[in-house]
Every structure is written in C-alpha cells, then in structure tokens.
Amino acid sequence: MWHVFHLGEERRAMAEKEKEKAGGERWKAAIVNLSEMSANLDSLQKILAKKAVFVDDDTFSKASLIAEQARNIKALEQRVGTLERELDASIAAAARARSEKRQAEAAQRAAELRAQDVAKELENTTKVFELHMEELRRKQEEISKKDGEIKVLEAIIQTLSRNGSSPSED
C-alpha cells in the first residue's frame, strides 16, 4: 500500500515538474521577446540620438511611448526573475516539507510498532506472573494441608502417648 502511494506521489511530482517546465518555457519565450523588443528600442534610440532630427509630434509621441515601454519591459523582466526565484524557493520548501512529513510518518509508525511490542511483552509478563501466583497459591494450599495433617498426627501421637502411659500406671 505504501508503494502505491509513493508511486502516486512520484507521478504528481513529475506532473508538477512538467507544468513547471511548460510554464518556465513560456516565461523564457516571453523574456526573449521582451529582450528583443528592448534591443530594438535601444537600437532605435541610438539611431535617433546619432541622427538628431526634428520630428513631428506624432513621431515623438510614438518614440516616447516606445521608450516608456522599454522601461516597463526592463521592470517586468526583473519582476519575472524575482518571481522565478520565489517559485524555485517555494518548490524546494514544499519538497523539504514533504520529505519531513514522510520521515515523521515513518517515525510515528515505528513508535506505534514499538508500543505494540511493549504492550505484548507486558501482557505476556502479566500472564507469566499470574501463572506463578497460581502456582504459589497451590503450594501454599499444599503446605497448609500438610501442616493440618501434621497437627492431626501430633494430636494422635499425644493422645496415644497419654493412653499408652495410663494403663501402665494403673
């Protein structure tokens, strides 16, 4: 039964890793796209800086928007990196917690088995003690019975000694 549970847990862990891979690949693709956009924007800014030209308001607005988007992309890239590190730390913590839980469960099972062994040993010791007590009672009864028989025999001996000495005195 433990093996089935263990295999199910491994399957779940593998499914989680596959989801993480798929999610990680999407994030990596998004980061690559963002990096390319950033490079394009940087290139455009360099061209604009080298060839300082007067542009109309519409072109300037678009260039400003692109520059703002480049800053946003950089901030998002940093946030993605932070989130990836947090996710990795969370995954590692969850794995440690599962491992500690399995160890605690194994220790609990071992303690339960030891408690059962101790209870059986105590029960067996109690039975042996009861048998010894019963044997001691029987011996005590035998001793009491023999003691009673000895007293009867002593009384008979005393009676016979008195009776045996009486006729010779007469």
C-alpha positions as CSV (number, residue, x, y, z in Angstrom):
1,M,0.0,0.0,0.0
2,W,2.9,2.4,0.8
3,H,4.4,1.7,-2.7
4,V,1.2,2.7,-4.4
5,F,1.0,5.9,-2.5
6,H,4.7,6.5,-3.2
7,L,4.2,6.0,-6.9
8,G,1.2,8.3,-7.0
9,E,3.3,11.0,-5.3
10,E,6.1,10.5,-7.8
11,R,3.6,10.8,-10.6
12,R,2.2,14.0,-9.1
13,A,5.7,15.4,-8.7
14,M,6.5,14.5,-12.3
15,A,3.3,16.2,-13.5
16,E,4.2,19.3,-11.4
17,K,7.7,19.4,-13.0
18,E,6.2,19.1,-16.5
19,K,3.9,22.0,-15.7
20,E,6.8,24.0,-14.3
21,K,8.8,23.2,-17.5
22,A,5.9,24.4,-19.7
23,G,5.4,27.5,-17.6
24,G,9.2,28.1,-17.5
25,E,9.4,27.7,-21.3
26,R,6.6,30.3,-21.7
27,W,8.3,32.6,-19.4
28,K,11.6,32.2,-21.2
29,A,10.0,32.8,-24.5
30,A,8.3,35.9,-23.1
31,I,11.6,37.1,-21.7
32,V,13.3,36.5,-25.1
33,N,10.6,38.5,-26.8
34,L,10.9,41.3,-24.3
35,S,14.7,41.3,-24.7
36,E,14.4,41.6,-28.4
37,M,11.9,44.4,-28.1
38,S,14.3,46.1,-25.7
39,A,17.2,45.7,-28.1
40,N,15.1,47.1,-30.9
41,L,14.2,50.1,-28.8
42,D,17.8,50.7,-27.8
43,S,18.8,50.5,-31.4
44,L,16.1,53.0,-32.4
45,Q,17.1,55.3,-29.6
46,K,20.8,55.2,-30.8
47,I,19.8,55.9,-34.3
48,L,17.7,58.8,-33.1
49,A,20.5,60.1,-30.9
50,K,23.1,59.9,-33.8
51,K,20.8,61.4,-36.3
52,A,19.2,64.2,-34.3
53,V,16.4,65.2,-36.4
54,F,13.4,67.2,-35.9
55,V,10.3,65.0,-35.8
56,D,6.7,65.8,-35.7
57,D,4.6,65.4,-32.5
58,D,3.2,62.1,-33.7
59,T,6.6,60.5,-34.2
60,F,7.9,62.0,-31.0
61,S,4.9,60.5,-29.1
62,K,5.5,57.1,-30.6
63,A,9.2,57.3,-29.7
64,S,8.3,58.3,-26.1
65,L,5.8,55.5,-25.9
66,I,8.4,53.1,-27.1
67,A,10.9,54.3,-24.6
68,E,8.3,54.0,-21.8
69,Q,7.5,50.5,-23.0
70,A,11.3,49.7,-22.9
71,R,11.5,50.8,-19.3
72,N,8.4,48.8,-18.4
73,I,9.9,45.8,-20.2
74,K,13.0,46.0,-18.1
75,A,11.0,46.3,-14.9
76,L,8.8,43.3,-16.0
77,E,12.0,41.3,-16.8
78,Q,13.3,42.0,-13.3
79,R,9.9,41.1,-11.7
80,V,9.9,37.8,-13.7
81,G,13.3,36.9,-12.4
82,T,12.2,37.6,-8.9
83,L,9.1,35.5,-9.3
84,E,11.1,32.7,-10.8
85,R,13.4,32.7,-7.8
86,E,10.5,32.8,-5.4
87,L,8.8,29.9,-7.2
88,D,12.0,27.8,-7.1
89,A,12.3,28.6,-3.3
90,S,8.7,27.6,-2.8
91,I,9.1,24.4,-4.7
92,A,12.2,23.5,-2.7
93,A,10.4,24.3,0.6
94,A,7.5,22.1,-0.4
95,A,9.8,19.2,-1.3
96,R,11.5,19.6,2.1
97,A,8.2,19.7,3.8
98,R,7.0,16.5,2.0
99,S,10.3,14.8,2.9
100,E,10.0,15.8,6.6
101,K,6.3,14.6,6.6
102,R,7.3,11.2,5.3
103,Q,10.1,11.0,7.9
104,A,7.7,11.9,10.6
105,E,5.1,9.4,9.4
106,A,7.8,6.7,9.3
107,A,8.9,7.6,12.8
108,Q,5.3,7.5,14.0
109,R,4.8,4.0,12.5
110,A,8.0,2.8,14.2
111,A,6.9,4.2,17.5
112,E,3.5,2.6,17.2
113,L,5.1,-0.8,16.4
114,R,7.4,-0.4,19.4
115,A,4.4,0.5,21.6
116,Q,2.6,-2.7,20.3
117,D,5.7,-4.8,21.1
118,V,5.9,-3.3,24.6
119,A,2.2,-3.9,25.2
120,K,2.5,-7.6,24.0
121,E,5.6,-8.0,26.2
122,L,3.8,-6.6,29.2
123,E,0.8,-8.8,28.5
124,N,3.0,-11.9,28.3
125,T,4.8,-10.9,31.5
126,T,1.4,-10.4,33.2
127,K,0.3,-13.9,32.1
128,V,3.6,-15.5,33.4
129,F,3.1,-13.6,36.7
130,E,-0.4,-14.9,37.1
131,L,0.7,-18.4,36.4
132,H,3.4,-18.1,39.1
133,M,0.9,-16.6,41.5
134,E,-1.4,-19.5,40.9
135,E,1.4,-22.0,41.4
136,L,2.4,-20.3,44.7
137,R,-1.3,-20.5,45.9
138,R,-1.4,-24.2,45.1
139,K,1.9,-24.7,47.0
140,Q,0.6,-22.6,49.9
141,E,-2.6,-24.8,50.0
142,E,-0.5,-27.9,49.9
143,I,1.7,-26.6,52.8
144,S,-1.4,-25.6,54.8
145,K,-3.0,-29.1,54.1
146,K,0.3,-30.8,55.2
147,D,0.5,-28.6,58.2
148,G,-3.0,-29.6,59.2
149,E,-2.2,-33.2,58.7
150,I,0.9,-32.8,60.8
151,K,-1.1,-31.2,63.6
152,V,-3.6,-34.1,63.5
153,L,-0.8,-36.6,63.6
154,E,0.8,-34.8,66.5
155,A,-2.6,-34.8,68.3
156,I,-2.9,-38.5,67.6
157,I,0.6,-39.1,68.9
158,Q,-0.1,-37.1,72.1
159,T,-3.3,-39.0,72.6
160,L,-1.7,-42.3,72.1
161,S,1.2,-41.4,74.4
162,R,-1.2,-40.5,77.1
163,N,-3.3,-43.5,76.6
164,G,-0.2,-45.8,76.4
165,S,1.2,-44.4,79.7
166,S,-2.1,-44.5,81.6
167,P,-2.6,-48.3,81.5
168,S,0.9,-49.0,82.7
169,E,0.5,-46.6,85.7
170,D,-2.6,-48.4,86.8
